[in-house]
Amino acid sequence: METITTEQKIIRAADKLFTQKGYAATKTREIAEEAGTNLALLNYYFGSKENLFKKVVQEKFSILLGALGPVLSDEQISLKDKISLITENYTNLLLENEELPIFILNELTVNKELFAKIIQNTRLIAQPVLEKQLKETGAEISATDLIINTLSMSMFPFIAKPLITSSGLVKEDEFVGFVTGRKEKIQQWITIIIEQSENCKKTEACS
């Protein structure tokens, strides 16, 4: 049975309430009550609502990058398998945490320093491996473009879900099936981009 510390209980309670109500509308006393603890302990562990909020956001962001770094930095995983694993991991993660993309994007606009170290560490480990593999295939697509293309295709439906469902493009009860079905398609689309860039290099047919 999982043992949850008081600090973890507070973080989980804050995560739930920040997501439901937003930062401004959430009171520290509500977080303490949700966690089954008291305000004094919340202040002892975190000092302020702002510090608690930063902790929640950092953990969420670490979850997102945690699914990305190990896959990209493994030289034994082929490019095709990396694309497949990233789309699989991210889609499953976002299905369980649909609020994550918006939550992170909102925070990135005002608290870039919160994530700088996490992003830099992941990039320094993963980017050289990915660039080496791309070079070996002869593909003229950068590691940056490959990562951004793959992640944006996976994440955008979750970011735009209110628009997608309200417009009737995808019904609310069909959304899970829609994003699940995209996993294999994204792999195919990205693979086509890589193959086309390889052909461009070989034939010098692209400008």
Secondary structure in CASP SS format (residue, H / E / C, confidence):
PFRMAT SS
TARGET T0000
AUTHOR 0000-0000-0000
METHOD secondary structure of the structure
MODEL  1
M C 1.00
E C 1.00
T C 1.00
I C 1.00
T C 1.00
T H 1.00
E H 1.00
Q H 1.00
K H 1.00
I H 1.00
I H 1.00
R H 1.00
A H 1.00
A H 1.00
D H 1.00
K H 1.00
L H 1.00
F H 1.00
T H 1.00
Q H 1.00
K H 1.00
G C 1.00
Y C 1.00
A C 1.00
A C 1.00
T C 1.00
K C 1.00
T H 1.00
R H 1.00
E H 1.00
I H 1.00
A H 1.00
E H 1.00
E H 1.00
A H 1.00
G C 1.00
T C 1.00
N C 1.00
L H 1.00
A H 1.00
L H 1.00
L H 1.00
N H 1.00
Y H 1.00
Y H 1.00
F H 1.00
G C 1.00
S C 1.00
K H 1.00
E H 1.00
N H 1.00
L H 1.00
F H 1.00
K H 1.00
K H 1.00
V H 1.00
V H 1.00
Q H 1.00
E H 1.00
K H 1.00
F H 1.00
S H 1.00
I H 1.00
L H 1.00
L H 1.00
G H 1.00
A C 1.00
L C 1.00
G H 1.00
P H 1.00
V H 1.00
L H 1.00
S C 1.00
D C 1.00
E C 1.00
Q C 1.00
I C 1.00
S C 1.00
L H 1.00
K H 1.00
D H 1.00
K H 1.00
I H 1.00
S H 1.00
L H 1.00
I H 1.00
T H 1.00
E H 1.00
N H 1.00
Y H 1.00
T H 1.00
N H 1.00
L H 1.00
L H 1.00
L H 1.00
E H 1.00
N C 1.00
E C 1.00
E C 1.00
L H 1.00
P H 1.00
I H 1.00
F H 1.00
I H 1.00
L H 1.00
N H 1.00
E H 1.00
L H 1.00
T C 1.00
V C 1.00
N C 1.00
K C 1.00
E H 1.00
L H 1.00
F H 1.00
A H 1.00
K H 1.00
I H 1.00
I H 1.00
Q H 1.00
N H 1.00
T H 1.00
R H 1.00
L H 1.00
I H 1.00
A H 1.00
Q H 1.00
P H 1.00
V H 1.00
L H 1.00
E H 1.00
K H 1.00
Q H 1.00
L H 1.00
K H 1.00
E H 1.00
T H 1.00
G C 1.00
A C 1.00
E C 1.00
I C 1.00
S C 1.00
A H 1.00
T H 1.00
D H 1.00
L H 1.00
I H 1.00
I H 1.00
N H 1.00
T H 1.00
L H 1.00
S H 1.00
M H 1.00
S H 1.00
M H 1.00
F H 1.00
P H 1.00
F H 1.00
I H 1.00
A C 1.00
K H 1.00
P H 1.00
L H 1.00
I H 1.00
T H 1.00
S H 1.00
S C 1.00
G C 1.00
L C 1.00
V C 1.00
K C 1.00
E H 1.00
D H 1.00
E H 1.00
F H 1.00
V H 1.00
G H 1.00
F H 1.00
V H 1.00
T H 1.00
G H 1.00
R H 1.00
K H 1.00
E H 1.00
K H 1.00
I H 1.00
Q H 1.00
Q H 1.00
W H 1.00
I H 1.00
T H 1.00
I H 1.00
I H 1.00
I H 1.00
E H 1.00
Q H 1.00
S H 1.00
E H 1.00
N H 1.00
C H 1.00
K H 1.00
K H 1.00
T H 1.00
E C 1.00
A C 1.00
C C 1.00
S C 1.00
END
